[in-house]
Amino acid sequence: MQIKNRIIFRIGATLGVLAIIAGSIGSHGIKFADEKAQKLYETGLLYLLIHLPVILICGVLDLKKQAYLMTAGVLMFSIPLLAKGIGVFDGGIIVPTGGMLMIVSWIWLIFIEKSESNDN
C-alpha cells in the first residue's frame, strides 16, 4: 500500500489516537452528570471512530479536499459533543455545522470521478 498523502494520513492517525484516549477516559475516568451527558459523549466518540478509516483512505488515495472537509466536520461535530458530555462546552451551532460538513463530504465521495484522486 502506497500512501499518496502522508499529511492526511497522519491527521487520521492522530485523530485515531485521540479517539482511543477519549474512549479510555470516558469509560474509566469520567463521572457523567447524567445518562444524557454520557450519550452525548458516546455519540461524539462514535462519529469520530466511524470517520477515521475514511480519512485514512482519503490519505492513501490523495483525496485532499474531501479529507479536509470530513476532518473539519468531524472536529466540529465530535469534539464539542465530547466536551458537552463532560460539561465543559455547550457546542451551540458548531455541532450541526460539523454534521453538515460530514454529510457534504460523504456526498462528495459518492460522486467522485476516477481522475479526481490524481487531480486533487
C-alpha positions in Angstrom: 0.0 0.0 0.0 1.4 3.4 -1.0 0.2 6.4 1.0 -0.1 9.2 -1.5 -0.8 12.0 1.0 1.1 11.5 4.3 -0.3 14.7 5.9 -3.9 13.5 5.6 -2.9 10.0 6.7 -1.2 11.4 9.8 -4.2 13.6 10.6 -6.4 10.5 10.5 -3.9 8.6 12.7 -3.7 11.4 15.1 -7.5 11.5 15.4 -7.3 7.8 16.0 -5.0 8.2 18.9 -7.3 11.0 20.3 -10.3 8.8 19.9 -8.7 5.9 21.8 -7.7 8.2 24.6 -11.1 9.8 24.7 -12.7 6.3 24.8 -10.5 5.2 27.6 -11.1 8.3 29.6 -14.8 8.1 29.0 -15.0 4.5 30.2 -12.7 4.7 33.1 -12.2 8.3 34.3 -15.3 10.4 33.9 -18.3 10.6 36.2 -21.0 11.8 33.9 -23.7 14.1 35.3 -26.5 12.0 33.9 -27.3 9.5 31.2 -27.9 12.2 28.6 -24.3 13.5 29.1 -22.9 10.1 28.7 -24.9 9.5 25.5 -23.6 12.8 24.1 -20.0 11.7 24.8 -20.6 8.3 23.3 -22.2 9.8 20.2 -19.2 12.2 19.7 -16.8 9.3 20.1 -18.8 7.0 17.7 -18.8 9.5 14.9 -15.1 10.2 15.4 -14.3 6.5 15.2 -16.6 5.9 12.1 -14.9 8.6 10.1 -11.3 7.7 10.9 -11.0 4.9 8.4 -12.4 7.1 5.6 -9.9 9.9 6.4 -7.1 7.4 6.3 -8.3 6.0 3.0 -8.5 9.6 1.6 -4.8 9.9 2.6 -4.0 6.7 0.7 -6.0 7.9 -2.4 -4.8 11.5 -2.1 -8.4 12.9 -1.9 -7.3 16.1 -0.2 -10.4 18.3 -0.4 -12.7 15.5 0.7 -10.4 14.6 3.6 -10.1 18.1 4.8 -13.8 18.7 4.6 -14.5 15.5 6.5 -11.8 16.2 9.1 -13.3 19.7 9.7 -16.8 18.2 10.0 -15.6 15.5 12.5 -13.7 18.1 14.6 -16.7 20.4 14.6 -19.2 17.6 15.4 -17.4 15.2 17.7 -15.1 17.4 19.8 -18.0 19.7 21.0 -20.1 16.6 21.8 -17.3 15.1 23.8 -16.9 18.4 25.6 -20.6 18.8 26.2 -20.8 15.3 27.6 -18.3 16.2 30.3 -20.0 19.5 30.9 -17.3 22.0 29.7 -18.8 23.3 26.5 -22.3 23.7 25.0 -21.4 23.4 21.3 -24.1 25.7 20.0 -24.3 25.9 16.2 -20.9 24.3 15.8 -22.2 20.7 16.2 -24.9 20.9 13.4 -22.4 22.7 11.2 -19.9 19.9 11.7 -22.7 17.4 10.9 -23.5 19.2 7.6 -19.8 19.2 6.7 -19.6 15.4 7.2 -22.8 14.9 5.1 -21.4 17.0 2.3 -18.1 15.1 2.4 -19.9 11.8 2.1 -22.0 13.0 -0.8 -18.8 14.3 -2.5 -17.2 10.9 -2.1 -20.3 9.3 -3.8 -19.8 11.4 -6.9 -16.0 11.3 -7.1 -14.6 10.8 -10.6 -11.7 8.4 -11.2 -9.3 11.2 -12.2 -10.2 13.3 -9.2 -7.9 11.3 -6.9 -4.9 12.4 -9.0 -6.0 16.0 -9.6 -6.6 17.0 -6.0 
